């Protein structure tokens, strides 16, 4: 298969529904020599923040001179984005080569889309003689296809309600699934808060004898008067202190995500990895994670990115993949605390299996206009279904534009020089919109 044929074959696997379980993954990996056993990994799970923690680790370690693989999901515009070594995505040629190999070995057997991409990631990373691989779980943890590794460090960012159809209807159940990545004797870094979520993580750690280091206890952060922030270790990290830190990404919750990454960096010192204080400062200020509170301005005529100056010639955008209640709450907080605008024009699309009512009600409070669109994908909600979940008092704010490009055109027509266009609700919507506005990611 060439690259296009490989991608089309992979897309065909989306018709095989999400299937949690490790049997198929273990069976296939044994047929290709268990490449996952030949790489050192950091395994990252959690409801929100997984990608930010993962890309922060990649940025810091690669700047320190290490060759680091990164596997994340979903992608925004190209499947190649899921597979990175330092700053480079997998090449089209290598993707096609490995996809063809997997396809031939499978024969008539079927695996899911995520199992296929995970297998491809393990094969590629094992070939490349890497120093470390950062693996982000796709869904949950216990039965996620990535959960066949024995990592150096496990990370559980946080726990809130999401994917209830697969992970459970209570925080305790969801936390139990995410805690399934915890392995005997492998240290765990987490920002899971007090309550049933933390209780589940602690219980799992006690059962398997894994050390647990929790944000706010074993390490913490504090924002300084000048707007920078500090990282302070405690317990095992006693006397470790970083100051004058800045996060490049919007959202004060990024400090928590960066703090988790720094705790992982400290644990990795015991495995022979070292990142200097200078690189930590420079790296945190340079982390870039497209589509996550990504702010930019476009010239209305040339369609090129320009410096945001609040003139009639440009239009301002904020893109964010917030798609569950906790993520949207963080987005709303950022809009209130960090964003300055006259009117907020929202383009919203979501998967039909999400908590549409709660997420839409949160953002509708702030929006002056809500444009309901439908990104491609069989799970995407039609604009009419989205409208049904908008609180009655906000329905008059809504416009229905099923095609994403039509929704963007309408938003730009409505936007004045001091207005902000927010695109959110689904990473699939953000990916489609970003490709239209900025082109495909290059790496």
C-alpha positions, 0 to 999 in steps of 0.5 A: 500500500502507498500512504493514501491507500494505507490511510484509507484502509485504516479509516475503514477500521473505524467501522469496527466499534470501540472494543476495550480489551488487551487480548487482540493487542497482545496476540498481534504484538506477539506475532511481530516480536513484542516490540513494546518490550524493547522500548522504555516508556512513560505511560500517561492516562487521565480525563484531561491534560494527557496530551499537554503533559505528554508533549511537555515531556517530549519538549523538555527531554528532546531539548536535553538531547534525548531521542523521544517518541510520542504517541497521542490521539486523536489527530487534528488533520493528518494521522501522521500527527499521532506518531512523533520523534522529537519534532518530526512526525512519521514519514508517509513512506514509513507509515505506509510500510508499517501499515502494509506489514500490519495488514499482511500479518493480520490477514482476515483478522480484524483489529480496531483503529486504535489497536492498529495505530498503537501497533504501528507506533510500537513497531516504529519506535522499536526500530528507531533506537529511542531513549524514551517513548511517551505513550498517551492512553486512548480511552480509560487505561485498564483495557486500553491498547497501550496498557501492555507496556511496563513503564518507567513511570505511570501518570494519571493526570486527573479524573472526571466524568467522560466516556461513561458508556465505556468507563462507568457512571461514577467517579470511582468507576472511572478512576478505577479504569484509569488506575488500571495502568498502575503496575507493580513497583512502578511509581505513579505521578498524579493530580487526582483530587481528594475524594473517590477518584484519589481513593481508587488510585491509592487503593490500586497503588497499595495493592500492587506496591506502587509508590504514589506521588500526588500534586499538592502533597509530594510537589506543588506549584505557586504563582509568583507576584510577577506572573511567573510560577514556582515548582516546589518539591516535598517528601522524596523531592525535598529541596528541589525548587524551580522558579521564574517558570512560564508556560507558553500555553493559555490556561492557568491549569497548564501549570498543573500539567507542567508540574506533573511533567516536572515530577516525571522528569525528577523521577527519570533522573534515577533512570539516567535522564537529566534535564538542566534547570535552564532547559526546563525554563526554556522548554516550558516557555516553548511547548506548543500543542495545536488546537488546545487553547490556541490563539491566533489572528488571520488577515481577512484578505490574505488569510495569513496569520498576523500579529493580533492588533485588534484592527478591522483587517484581522479576525481573532480565533481561539481553538480548544478541544474541550469536549467534556464538562471538566474541560469546558469548565476550564475553557470557560474559566480561561475565557473569563480570566485571560481573554479580552474581547467585545463579543464571543462568537462560538462555533460548536460541534460535538460527538453525539455520545458526549454530555451535550446539555451540560457542555453547551449550557456552560459555554452558552452563558458567555456566547453572543452567537452560537454556530452549531456545526457538524465535523465529519465522523459517524459519531458527530452530533447533527446541529439539530441534536445540538440545538435540542440540548441548548437551554431554552433561554439561549436558543435564539443565539443559535445558528445552524451551519452543518458544513464547518466551512460555512460556519466559519464564513458566517462567524467571520461575517459577524465578527468585528475587530474586537470580537473573538471566534471560539471553535470548540466542543470536539477535537474533530471540529477543531482539526477540521477548522484548523486545517481550513484556517491554517493548513495542515500541520507540518512535522 
